[in-house]
Amino acid sequence: MSSEVPDPHDVDAQSVETVRIEDEMEQSYIDYAMSVIAGRALPDVRDGLKPVHRRILYAMHELGVTSRSSHRKSSSIVGETMGDYHPHGDSAIYDTLVRMAQDFSMRYPLVDGQGNFGSMDGDPAAAPRYTEARMAAIAEELLEDIEKDTVDFVSNYDDRLQEPTVLPSSFPNLLVNGSSGIAVGMSTNIPPHNLGEVIDATVELIDNPEATVEDLMEHVKGPDFPTGANIVGRDAIYSAYATGRGRIRVRAEFEVEEWKANRERIVITELPYQANKARMVERIAEDVNEGVIEGISDLRDESDREGVRVVIECKRGANVDVVKNTLLENHLERTFGVINLALVDGQPRVLTLKETLEEYIAHRKEVVRRRSEYDLNEAEERAHILEGRLKALDNIDDVVDLIQDSEDRDAARAGLQTQFDFSEAQAAHIVRMQLGSLTSMESTEIKDEYEEVTAEIERLEAILASESALFDVIKDELLEIKDEYDDDRRTSILEDQGTVTHEDLIPQEDVFVVMTEDDYVKRMPIANFEAQGRGGKGIIGADVKDGDRVTTVFRANTHDYLLCFTNHGQVYQLKTYEIPEMGRTARGKSAVNILDLDPGENITAIVDTDAFGEDEYVTMVTRNGYVKRTAGSTFDNILSTGIIAASLEEGDELVDVDVTDGSKDLVIATEQGMTIRFDEEEVRAMGRNARGVNGIKLQEGDAVAGLASTDEDDDRALLTVTRNGYGKRTLLSAYRTQSRYGKGLIDIKTNERNGPVAAVKAVTEADELVMMSERGQIMRTRASEISTVGRNTMGVTLMDVDSSDAVASVDVIPEGVSDLEEPESGQE
C-alpha cells in the first residue's frame, strides 16, 4: 500500500483541449499587443489622452484638485490615481504627472505644478512627496460637463468605481498638446500645435466639410513647439498633414552679435523641441576640444528662469558663417518625425490633419448631443415640478386643508394626486414645500423661473432637432476657449534654403593647391603669400621629402569643381575643399586618400569646370606631340574611380589641357623651345577613347612642355618659363599660323643657362603669376614685371632657383581675380 499522501490540489481537469503551440503563441501575442496599443501607448483621437493621463485628470477632478483649489501633494494625487484607477506603479503615474506640468514638454500644460518638476537640461523632478500640483485651468475644459452623461463610463479595475472611457474634451487636445508613445510594432509622434490655429481650422471644417488639407493649412501653419525654435521648409509640413507621416526639420533660434572689435558671438535663445540643453552644450564643447569645430574661444550657458541663453564666442578673425553652419549640421538642427497615429474606435490609424479634426468633430458632436439631451431631461423635470407648484398656488387653500387633514405624508401625496391630478413627483414636491414658499413674491419667482426653463427647453429641442444648430453650439464653445486661452505662435517657419551640407561649412576663399610627383597634395590660403618682384626666391610653400618633387601648383576657389587630368590619360573630378588645408611647411596628404590613382599616376593638368560654357571643348596635348579635342559635356558625370580622357600609346603621357570653343588657334610649346600655332579646327572633335592626331613634329630628344590657345584679336602674350627660372613674354601675334604637324618656330633659347621649357601660358599685363619649384619654393608676381620681347631670345630671371632645384609649375591668376598689392622687390 502506498504511503504517499495525495495532493488536495491535484485534481483531474474537466476538459483538455489540444492546440498548436504556434497558434496559441500568435493569439497570445496579439492579445498582448492590443492591450499595449489600446491600454497604454497610444492616445485616443477624441481627447488626445492615453489612459494614464485620463485617469490622473479624472482622479484630480474627483478629489476636487482644480485650478481654483489649493495645490495638493503629488504623492497624494499619485496614490489616489493608483489606488482607484491605474494600478500600474507609482513611478509611471508620477512621470506622467510631471510631464503634464512641464512647460517645455507641453504646449499647454494640463497640470499646474509647484516645486521642482525638472528642466530642459534633463534634470529629474523632485520626489512626489516634495512637489505639489493641481489641475491647470485649461485641463478643466477637457472634463467640462463630464457629469452630464456626455461620455461612457466603465468599471475600474476592481469594480468599485466608474471611470470615463474618454473625456468630453472641449478642444482638440490631440493636436494642441501632441503625443508620443511606442506600442508593439508601431509608434506615435504627434507634434503640438497652437490652440487658436487648431480651433480656427476646426471651425473651418465644420463650416466647409469639403475643405482640403491646403484649406486647413491656411489656419494651421505648422507645429508650434513649446520651446519655440524654427521649422525649416513647408513641404515637409504639408506631407505630414496630407499623409499622416513626415520628417520636419527643426532649427534652434540664434543670432550673431558683435561684442568686441573684430569678434563675434553666436547667442542661442530657443532650442528644438525635446532637445537636452546641457547635453548639447557638452557635445559642442567636446567637438571644440577634438578640433571638429574650429574658431570657438568660449562656450557658456547663461540660461535662467526667463529663458534659454547659450553664448558661443568666436575667436578673433574666425569665419562665423563656418562656425554657424558646423553647429547647425551637428547640434542646432534636428528632425522631428511626425507619425499621426491614434486610436479610432479602439483601432490604431494613421490620420491626416483633416481626418484628425473630423474625428474630433464627430466626438464633440456626440458630446454636445448627449449633454443637450441630459439638460433637456433636467429642464423638463424642473418644468414639470414648477407646473405643479403653480397649480398648487392656484388652489392653495384646498391644498393646505388636504395636507392638514391627512394622517401622514404618504396619505397627503395620495390625496393630492387623486383630488388635484398631480403627478407623483409633483405631489411629493408639494408635500415637502415650506410655508414660506407660499408668499406672493415666491409665486412671482416661480413663474419667472418657469418661463426661463420653458425657453431653455425650446433652445435644447432646437439644438437636438437641427444639426446646424448643434454645430453652432460647438463653434461658439470652441471660440470661447480660443478667446480664453489663445496665445501667440512660438515656432517660426523658415523657407527651406536646403539642408546644411559639408560644403556650407567651408568658407569660399581662393587657395593654392600643390601636388607632388609622389602624389602628395594640399591646399593653402593665397593670403599666406605676398607679392614679390621678378627674380625673387619666393618662400616655402611645401616641404617635400627626399626623392619627391613638386609637379603642379594652381589657384582655385574652395567651392570649385576641378577636373584633374593625369599623365596616364585619366580624368577625376574633385571639389577643392576635399583637398586638406595645411600650412606652408607641411608635406601634404597622399592623393590616393582623395583620388583613386594608380601607382605611378600623377596629376599633370587641372581644369576648373567653371570655365566650361556651351559647345566648348577640352583640348589635350601629350608629351609625344599628339593633340585631341573632346566635347566638354563628355566630362559631366565622372565616376569616383575616374574615366578615360585620352588613350595613350606606350611611353606617352598627357601633359597639358586647355578649354577651347572651336574657333581658337592652338599653341604647342616643346621643352627645347619650339612652338607651333595652328587652327584648332584642324583637330576634329573625337571621343574620350581616341588617341588624337599629331600636333607638332618633334626633334629627337624633344617633348611637349605645354599648351595655350589664342585667336586673331588676342593681344595677350605667350609667357614661357624655363626650368632654371628664366622666362619672357612674347606677343602671340608674333607666332604665325601654320599647318598642324609642322616643326614650328623657335620660341626661346634653351641653353645651359635657361634649361628646358617648364611651362607656357597666355597672359595679360594685369595677370598674376604663381611659380613653384620642385623643392617647394613658391612665388607670386605680376606678369607686368616681365618684359615683352621677341621670339628666339634668352629671357630674364623670373625666379631665383637654386642649382639643385628647378621650376616645376606655373599658374596664372587672371586680371580681376588677383588680390595682389604692388609687388615688393627683393628676396625672402
FENTASUL-V969267 format. One record per residue. SS is DSSP state (2 for helix, 1 for strand, 0 for the rest). PHI is phi in whole degrees, 0 to 359 (999 if undefined). PSI is psi in whole degrees, -180 to 180 (NA if undefined). Layout:
ss->[SS | SS]
phi->[PHI | PHI]
psi->[PSI | PSI]
//
This chain:
ss->[0 | 0 | 0 | 0 | 0 | 0 | 0 | 0 | 0 | 0 | 0 | 0 | 0 | 0 | 0 | 0 | 0 | 0 | 0 | 0 | 2 | 2 | 2 | 2 | 2 | 2 | 2 | 2 | 2 | 2 | 2 | 2 | 2 | 2 | 2 | 2 | 2 | 2 | 2 | 2 | 2 | 0 | 0 | 1 | 0 | 0 | 0 | 0 | 0 | 0 | 2 | 2 | 2 | 2 | 2 | 2 | 2 | 2 | 2 | 2 | 2 | 2 | 2 | 0 | 0 | 0 | 0 | 0 | 0 | 0 | 0 | 1 | 1 | 2 | 2 | 2 | 2 | 2 | 2 | 2 | 2 | 2 | 2 | 2 | 0 | 0 | 0 | 0 | 0 | 2 | 2 | 2 | 2 | 2 | 2 | 2 | 2 | 2 | 2 | 2 | 2 | 0 | 0 | 0 | 0 | 0 | 0 | 0 | 0 | 0 | 1 | 1 | 1 | 1 | 0 | 0 | 0 | 0 | 0 | 0 | 0 | 0 | 0 | 0 | 0 | 0 | 0 | 0 | 0 | 0 | 0 | 1 | 1 | 1 | 1 | 0 | 2 | 2 | 2 | 2 | 2 | 2 | 2 | 0 | 0 | 2 | 2 | 2 | 0 | 0 | 0 | 0 | 1 | 1 | 1 | 0 | 0 | 0 | 0 | 0 | 0 | 1 | 1 | 1 | 0 | 0 | 0 | 0 | 0 | 0 | 0 | 0 | 2 | 2 | 2 | 2 | 2 | 0 | 1 | 1 | 1 | 1 | 0 | 0 | 0 | 0 | 1 | 1 | 1 | 1 | 0 | 0 | 0 | 0 | 2 | 2 | 2 | 2 | 2 | 2 | 2 | 2 | 2 | 2 | 2 | 2 | 2 | 0 | 0 | 0 | 0 | 0 | 2 | 2 | 2 | 2 | 0 | 0 | 0 | 0 | 0 | 0 | 0 | 0 | 0 | 0 | 0 | 0 | 0 | 1 | 1 | 1 | 0 | 0 | 2 | 2 | 2 | 2 | 2 | 2 | 2 | 2 | 2 | 0 | 1 | 1 | 1 | 1 | 1 | 1 | 1 | 0 | 1 | 1 | 1 | 1 | 1 | 1 | 1 | 1 | 0 | 0 | 1 | 1 | 1 | 1 | 1 | 1 | 1 | 1 | 0 | 0 | 0 | 0 | 0 | 0 | 2 | 2 | 2 | 2 | 2 | 2 | 2 | 2 | 2 | 2 | 2 | 2 | 2 | 0 | 0 | 0 | 0 | 0 | 0 | 1 | 1 | 1 | 1 | 1 | 1 | 0 | 0 | 1 | 0 | 0 | 1 | 0 | 0 | 1 | 1 | 1 | 1 | 1 | 0 | 0 | 0 | 0 | 0 | 2 | 2 | 2 | 2 | 2 | 2 | 2 | 2 | 2 | 2 | 2 | 2 | 2 | 1 | 1 | 1 | 1 | 1 | 1 | 1 | 0 | 1 | 1 | 1 | 1 | 0 | 0 | 1 | 1 | 1 | 1 | 0 | 0 | 2 | 2 | 2 | 2 | 2 | 2 | 2 | 2 | 2 | 2 | 2 | 2 | 2 | 2 | 2 | 2 | 2 | 2 | 2 | 2 | 2 | 2 | 2 | 2 | 2 | 2 | 2 | 2 | 2 | 2 | 2 | 2 | 2 | 2 | 2 | 2 | 2 | 2 | 2 | 2 | 2 | 2 | 0 | 2 | 2 | 2 | 2 | 2 | 2 | 2 | 2 | 2 | 2 | 0 | 0 | 0 | 2 | 2 | 2 | 2 | 2 | 2 | 2 | 2 | 2 | 2 | 2 | 2 | 0 | 0 | 0 | 2 | 2 | 2 | 2 | 2 | 2 | 2 | 2 | 2 | 0 | 0 | 2 | 2 | 2 | 2 | 0 | 2 | 2 | 2 | 2 | 2 | 2 | 2 | 2 | 2 | 2 | 2 | 2 | 2 | 2 | 2 | 2 | 2 | 2 | 2 | 2 | 2 | 2 | 2 | 2 | 2 | 2 | 0 | 2 | 2 | 2 | 2 | 2 | 2 | 2 | 2 | 2 | 2 | 2 | 2 | 2 | 2 | 2 | 2 | 2 | 2 | 2 | 0 | 0 | 0 | 0 | 0 | 0 | 1 | 1 | 1 | 0 | 0 | 0 | 0 | 0 | 0 | 0 | 2 | 2 | 2 | 2 | 0 | 0 | 0 | 0 | 1 | 1 | 1 | 1 | 1 | 1 | 1 | 0 | 0 | 0 | 1 | 1 | 1 | 1 | 1 | 1 | 2 | 2 | 2 | 0 | 0 | 1 | 1 | 0 | 0 | 0 | 0 | 0 | 0 | 1 | 1 | 0 | 0 | 0 | 0 | 0 | 0 | 0 | 0 | 0 | 1 | 1 | 1 | 1 | 1 | 1 | 1 | 1 | 0 | 0 | 0 | 1 | 1 | 1 | 1 | 1 | 1 | 0 | 0 | 0 | 1 | 1 | 1 | 1 | 1 | 1 | 2 | 2 | 2 | 0 | 0 | 1 | 0 | 0 | 0 | 0 | 0 | 0 | 0 | 1 | 1 | 2 | 2 | 2 | 0 | 0 | 0 | 0 | 0 | 0 | 0 | 0 | 0 | 1 | 1 | 1 | 1 | 1 | 1 | 2 | 2 | 2 | 0 | 0 | 0 | 0 | 0 | 1 | 1 | 1 | 1 | 1 | 1 | 0 | 0 | 0 | 1 | 1 | 1 | 1 | 1 | 1 | 2 | 2 | 2 | 2 | 0 | 0 | 0 | 0 | 0 | 0 | 0 | 1 | 1 | 0 | 0 | 0 | 0 | 0 | 0 | 0 | 0 | 0 | 1 | 1 | 1 | 1 | 1 | 1 | 1 | 0 | 0 | 0 | 0 | 1 | 1 | 1 | 1 | 1 | 1 | 0 | 0 | 0 | 1 | 1 | 1 | 1 | 1 | 1 | 2 | 2 | 2 | 0 | 0 | 1 | 0 | 0 | 0 | 0 | 0 | 0 | 0 | 1 | 1 | 0 | 1 | 0 | 0 | 0 | 0 | 0 | 0 | 0 | 1 | 1 | 1 | 1 | 1 | 1 | 1 | 0 | 0 | 0 | 0 | 0 | 0 | 1 | 1 | 1 | 1 | 1 | 1 | 0 | 0 | 0 | 1 | 1 | 1 | 1 | 1 | 1 | 2 | 2 | 2 | 0 | 0 | 0 | 0 | 0 | 0 | 0 | 1 | 0 | 0 | 1 | 1 | 0 | 1 | 0 | 0 | 0 | 0 | 0 | 0 | 0 | 0 | 1 | 1 | 1 | 1 | 1 | 1 | 1 | 0 | 0 | 0 | 0 | 1 | 1 | 1 | 1 | 1 | 1 | 0 | 0 | 0 | 1 | 1 | 1 | 1 | 1 | 1 | 2 | 2 | 2 | 0 | 0 | 1 | 0 | 0 | 0 | 0 | 1 | 0 | 0 | 1 | 1 | 0 | 0 | 0 | 0 | 0 | 0 | 0 | 0 | 0 | 1 | 1 | 1 | 1 | 1 | 1 | 1 | 0 | 0 | 0 | 0 | 0 | 0 | 0 | 0 | 0 | 0 | 1 | 0 | 0 | 0 | 0]
phi->[999 | 288 | 266 | 292 | 268 | 294 | 286 | 294 | 271 | 272 | 240 | 288 | 292 | 288 | 209 | 235 | 245 | 268 | 227 | 282 | 298 | 293 | 292 | 296 | 293 | 298 | 294 | 295 | 292 | 298 | 299 | 295 | 299 | 294 | 296 | 293 | 298 | 274 | 258 | 219 | 266 | 249 | 280 | 277 | 298 | 284 | 246 | 71 | 243 | 272 | 306 | 294 | 296 | 299 | 290 | 298 | 295 | 291 | 297 | 295 | 298 | 292 | 282 | 78 | 272 | 262 | 290 | 263 | 263 | 283 | 291 | 240 | 306 | 300 | 297 | 293 | 294 | 299 | 296 | 296 | 297 | 292 | 288 | 258 | 227 | 226 | 278 | 236 | 104 | 287 | 295 | 295 | 293 | 293 | 301 | 292 | 300 | 298 | 297 | 291 | 260 | 275 | 286 | 264 | 254 | 251 | 296 | 230 | 307 | 265 | 235 | 264 | 266 | 227 | 121 | 274 | 250 | 89 | 211 | 292 | 277 | 88 | 295 | 285 | 289 | 293 | 299 | 299 | 284 | 258 | 249 | 231 | 207 | 205 | 291 | 285 | 300 | 291 | 292 | 295 | 293 | 288 | 258 | 305 | 69 | 294 | 277 | 256 | 57 | 277 | 225 | 279 | 242 | 228 | 291 | 286 | 297 | 244 | 64 | 276 | 231 | 247 | 228 | 284 | 281 | 200 | 266 | 300 | 55 | 285 | 216 | 287 | 296 | 301 | 279 | 294 | 255 | 67 | 192 | 212 | 180 | 241 | 257 | 269 | 80 | 201 | 213 | 233 | 206 | 253 | 283 | 285 | 224 | 284 | 301 | 298 | 295 | 294 | 295 | 299 | 294 | 296 | 297 | 300 | 289 | 295 | 288 | 225 | 299 | 271 | 301 | 266 | 301 | 298 | 297 | 292 | 286 | 295 | 258 | 272 | 288 | 159 | 305 | 230 | 279 | 297 | 269 | 77 | 67 | 227 | 263 | 260 | 92 | 261 | 299 | 294 | 296 | 299 | 300 | 295 | 285 | 277 | 241 | 91 | 223 | 180 | 237 | 254 | 275 | 244 | 241 | 298 | 267 | 208 | 217 | 261 | 243 | 271 | 234 | 214 | 301 | 61 | 228 | 230 | 219 | 255 | 246 | 266 | 243 | 217 | 246 | 303 | 303 | 69 | 282 | 267 | 298 | 298 | 293 | 297 | 298 | 297 | 291 | 299 | 299 | 298 | 294 | 294 | 294 | 272 | 82 | 292 | 247 | 248 | 97 | 255 | 257 | 207 | 216 | 209 | 257 | 254 | 295 | 214 | 296 | 283 | 153 | 277 | 206 | 249 | 253 | 239 | 269 | 264 | 291 | 297 | 83 | 291 | 277 | 294 | 295 | 293 | 300 | 299 | 292 | 294 | 296 | 296 | 295 | 253 | 223 | 262 | 225 | 218 | 256 | 256 | 274 | 278 | 228 | 275 | 254 | 213 | 275 | 239 | 55 | 81 | 244 | 288 | 218 | 274 | 243 | 281 | 300 | 295 | 297 | 298 | 291 | 298 | 295 | 295 | 299 | 298 | 295 | 294 | 298 | 293 | 297 | 293 | 297 | 294 | 295 | 296 | 296 | 297 | 296 | 296 | 299 | 297 | 292 | 295 | 295 | 293 | 298 | 297 | 296 | 296 | 299 | 296 | 295 | 296 | 295 | 295 | 297 | 293 | 237 | 298 | 295 | 295 | 294 | 294 | 298 | 297 | 293 | 292 | 276 | 279 | 292 | 209 | 296 | 298 | 294 | 296 | 299 | 296 | 296 | 298 | 295 | 283 | 279 | 247 | 64 | 283 | 284 | 299 | 294 | 295 | 298 | 298 | 293 | 293 | 297 | 278 | 298 | 269 | 299 | 297 | 279 | 264 | 288 | 293 | 294 | 297 | 298 | 295 | 296 | 293 | 296 | 297 | 297 | 298 | 294 | 296 | 294 | 297 | 295 | 296 | 298 | 297 | 296 | 293 | 295 | 294 | 296 | 287 | 272 | 227 | 294 | 296 | 293 | 296 | 294 | 298 | 297 | 300 | 295 | 299 | 291 | 297 | 291 | 295 | 295 | 299 | 298 | 280 | 240 | 295 | 217 | 285 | 297 | 260 | 266 | 272 | 243 | 260 | 292 | 286 | 263 | 93 | 288 | 287 | 258 | 301 | 297 | 295 | 274 | 255 | 293 | 279 | 207 | 278 | 224 | 262 | 250 | 242 | 232 | 245 | 297 | 274 | 67 | 269 | 218 | 199 | 234 | 220 | 300 | 299 | 299 | 286 | 235 | 271 | 287 | 228 | 284 | 302 | 93 | 288 | 273 | 85 | 231 | 298 | 243 | 194 | 256 | 280 | 281 | 301 | 89 | 259 | 207 | 291 | 245 | 214 | 223 | 206 | 268 | 203 | 269 | 301 | 261 | 285 | 267 | 245 | 260 | 256 | 265 | 251 | 295 | 273 | 86 | 269 | 227 | 237 | 254 | 212 | 271 | 305 | 293 | 287 | 279 | 295 | 274 | 220 | 285 | 297 | 267 | 282 | 284 | 114 | 247 | 299 | 294 | 294 | 279 | 244 | 240 | 274 | 276 | 277 | 303 | 81 | 267 | 221 | 280 | 245 | 207 | 234 | 235 | 280 | 294 | 296 | 283 | 285 | 232 | 291 | 56 | 253 | 235 | 264 | 255 | 238 | 227 | 255 | 299 | 272 | 97 | 278 | 227 | 211 | 239 | 225 | 305 | 299 | 298 | 296 | 255 | 292 | 244 | 245 | 290 | 296 | 272 | 84 | 227 | 287 | 260 | 201 | 273 | 248 | 282 | 302 | 89 | 263 | 219 | 284 | 252 | 210 | 220 | 220 | 256 | 232 | 241 | 95 | 242 | 267 | 258 | 260 | 242 | 253 | 245 | 247 | 295 | 270 | 91 | 267 | 223 | 225 | 238 | 210 | 292 | 294 | 293 | 290 | 249 | 293 | 292 | 215 | 286 | 294 | 277 | 284 | 279 | 107 | 237 | 294 | 254 | 216 | 270 | 274 | 284 | 301 | 86 | 268 | 206 | 290 | 254 | 185 | 220 | 219 | 232 | 206 | 214 | 297 | 269 | 284 | 261 | 282 | 245 | 268 | 272 | 242 | 236 | 261 | 292 | 273 | 95 | 259 | 184 | 201 | 244 | 227 | 304 | 298 | 294 | 284 | 254 | 289 | 283 | 234 | 276 | 301 | 67 | 257 | 284 | 87 | 242 | 285 | 256 | 210 | 280 | 253 | 274 | 296 | 294 | 284 | 78 | 291 | 291 | 262 | 196 | 229 | 215 | 269 | 224 | 253 | 295 | 274 | 290 | 254 | 248 | 237 | 244 | 223 | 264 | 296 | 272 | 103 | 285 | 227 | 219 | 247 | 203 | 274 | 296 | 295 | 289 | 257 | 293 | 268 | 228 | 277 | 288 | 57 | 238 | 276 | 87 | 235 | 288 | 259 | 216 | 281 | 255 | 298 | 296 | 268 | 241 | 199 | 294 | 256 | 205 | 227 | 231 | 244 | 258 | 295 | 304 | 95 | 257 | 294 | 244 | 292 | 277 | 301 | 294 | 259 | 277 | 98 | 244 | 235]
psi->[133 | 141 | -3 | 137 | 126 | 141 | 124 | -21 | -8 | 90 | 157 | 139 | 144 | -32 | 149 | 127 | 129 | 125 | 156 | 133 | -35 | -34 | -43 | -42 | -40 | -48 | -39 | -39 | -40 | -43 | -43 | -45 | -46 | -32 | -44 | -45 | -50 | -28 | -10 | -50 | -28 | 142 | 157 | 135 | -24 | -47 | -2 | 17 | 149 | 164 | -40 | -39 | -46 | -41 | -37 | -48 | -39 | -38 | -41 | -37 | -45 | -32 | -13 | 20 | 73 | -178 | -15 | -5 | 175 | 163 | 150 | 146 | 134 | -35 | -33 | -44 | -44 | -43 | -44 | -42 | -45 | -41 | -32 | -31 | -29 | 80 | 59 | 20 | 139 | -29 | -41 | -39 | -45 | -40 | -40 | -43 | -42 | -46 | -37 | -13 | -9 | 119 | -10 | -5 | -39 | 133 | -39 | 90 | 139 | -10 | 135 | 105 | 152 | 118 | -165 | 107 | 29 | 178 | 173 | -13 | 2 | 6 | 135 | 160 | 159 | 165 | 151 | -20 | -13 | -12 | 158 | 157 | 161 | 168 | 142 | 157 | -38 | -26 | -31 | -26 | -26 | -27 | -1 | 131 | 18 | -23 | 1 | 33 | 37 | -23 | 163 | 148 | 152 | 165 | 146 | -174 | -26 | 17 | 18 | -36 | 173 | 142 | 152 | 144 | -21 | 155 | 155 | -35 | 90 | -6 | 160 | 80 | -29 | -43 | -37 | -46 | -9 | -174 | 157 | 148 | 154 | 119 | -160 | 111 | 4 | 162 | 161 | 147 | 90 | 123 | 155 | 160 | 168 | 131 | -48 | -41 | -43 | -41 | -41 | -40 | -37 | -45 | -40 | -42 | -33 | -44 | -32 | 85 | -17 | 5 | 142 | 174 | -39 | -40 | -43 | -30 | -9 | -25 | -53 | 100 | -27 | 177 | 151 | 98 | 147 | -26 | 6 | -121 | -164 | 140 | 131 | 113 | 142 | -21 | -41 | -35 | -47 | -42 | -42 | -40 | -32 | -26 | -17 | -5 | 148 | 167 | 113 | 128 | 125 | 127 | 140 | 153 | 126 | 165 | 154 | 126 | 145 | 126 | -17 | 169 | 124 | 21 | 143 | 162 | 152 | 124 | 116 | 125 | -15 | 141 | 154 | 152 | 135 | 15 | 142 | 108 | -46 | -42 | -37 | -46 | -40 | -43 | -37 | -44 | -40 | -43 | -35 | -45 | -33 | 0 | 7 | -39 | 125 | 153 | 7 | 129 | -28 | 151 | 126 | 153 | 111 | 20 | 150 | -165 | -23 | -21 | -176 | 139 | 101 | 123 | 127 | 110 | 135 | 152 | 160 | 128 | -2 | 148 | 103 | -28 | -39 | -44 | -46 | -47 | -34 | -41 | -40 | -43 | -36 | -24 | -36 | 3 | 135 | 164 | 132 | 112 | 110 | 125 | 99 | 69 | 126 | 168 | 125 | 115 | 37 | 0 | 139 | 134 | 141 | 124 | 145 | 173 | -44 | -44 | -37 | -46 | -35 | -43 | -39 | -44 | -41 | -41 | -46 | -34 | -43 | -40 | -47 | -37 | -49 | -38 | -42 | -40 | -42 | -49 | -37 | -44 | -43 | -42 | -41 | -38 | -41 | -42 | -38 | -43 | -43 | -37 | -41 | -41 | -42 | -40 | -39 | -40 | -36 | -25 | 43 | -41 | -46 | -37 | -44 | -42 | -42 | -42 | -39 | -33 | -7 | 146 | -41 | -177 | -40 | -41 | -38 | -45 | -44 | -41 | -41 | -42 | -38 | -47 | -36 | 1 | 36 | 151 | 170 | -43 | -42 | -44 | -43 | -40 | -41 | -38 | -34 | -10 | 146 | 156 | -30 | -22 | 4 | 5 | 162 | -33 | -41 | -38 | -41 | -41 | -37 | -41 | -43 | -44 | -38 | -39 | -41 | -43 | -39 | -42 | -39 | -39 | -42 | -41 | -46 | -38 | -36 | -39 | -44 | -22 | -15 | 124 | -37 | -38 | -38 | -43 | -34 | -39 | -45 | -45 | -44 | -41 | -38 | -44 | -31 | -42 | -39 | -45 | -33 | -40 | -6 | 148 | 179 | 151 | 139 | -35 | 125 | 158 | 119 | 147 | 142 | 114 | 17 | 156 | 157 | 115 | 170 | -34 | -34 | -21 | -6 | 121 | 146 | 116 | 154 | 137 | 161 | 135 | 128 | 133 | 146 | 169 | -33 | 15 | 37 | 142 | 148 | 167 | 152 | 142 | 135 | -31 | -15 | -10 | 116 | 165 | 148 | 160 | 164 | 139 | 1 | 163 | -23 | -175 | 165 | 128 | -12 | 143 | 89 | 148 | 164 | 135 | -13 | 164 | 151 | 137 | -28 | 140 | 138 | 156 | 143 | 162 | 147 | -23 | 6 | 147 | 129 | 140 | 118 | 111 | 136 | 167 | -19 | 3 | 9 | 160 | 138 | 152 | 138 | 138 | 133 | -41 | -13 | -17 | 128 | 140 | 129 | 168 | 173 | -34 | 3 | 150 | -37 | -178 | 144 | 130 | -20 | -18 | -10 | -44 | 148 | 69 | 146 | 161 | 134 | -2 | 129 | 158 | 129 | -17 | 146 | 135 | 126 | 124 | -16 | -18 | -15 | 139 | -174 | 145 | 38 | 163 | 150 | 115 | 127 | 149 | 142 | 167 | -33 | 8 | 7 | 145 | 144 | 153 | 136 | 137 | 136 | -31 | -21 | -21 | 22 | -45 | 106 | 131 | 158 | -24 | 2 | 164 | 165 | 130 | -32 | 141 | 129 | 144 | 161 | 132 | -7 | 159 | 150 | 130 | -46 | 158 | 143 | 160 | 126 | 168 | 10 | -10 | 12 | 167 | 142 | 137 | 115 | 130 | 148 | 165 | -28 | 14 | 12 | 150 | 149 | 140 | 127 | 162 | 132 | -19 | -15 | -12 | 105 | 151 | 140 | 168 | 175 | -30 | -3 | 152 | -34 | -173 | 166 | 132 | -39 | 144 | 112 | 142 | 161 | 131 | -5 | 164 | 156 | 137 | -31 | 177 | 141 | 162 | 151 | 179 | -180 | -36 | 10 | 120 | 15 | 171 | 156 | 116 | 126 | 127 | 132 | 166 | -24 | 7 | 10 | 161 | 179 | 165 | 133 | 132 | 137 | -25 | -17 | -9 | 104 | 153 | 136 | -179 | 151 | 150 | 41 | 176 | -26 | -168 | 159 | 130 | -47 | 149 | 125 | 65 | -168 | -35 | -49 | -43 | 177 | 161 | 134 | -36 | 155 | 144 | 147 | 124 | 158 | 171 | -29 | -7 | 158 | 144 | 140 | 116 | 141 | 141 | 166 | -28 | 1 | 6 | 141 | 140 | 139 | 138 | 169 | 147 | -28 | -17 | -16 | 127 | 150 | 122 | 178 | -179 | 168 | 45 | 174 | -34 | 180 | 171 | 124 | -38 | 132 | 100 | 132 | 160 | -26 | 4 | 175 | 152 | 130 | -37 | 150 | 135 | 154 | 128 | 114 | 159 | 137 | -18 | -34 | 147 | 20 | 138 | -178 | 134 | 150 | 143 | 166 | 179 | 160 | NA]
//
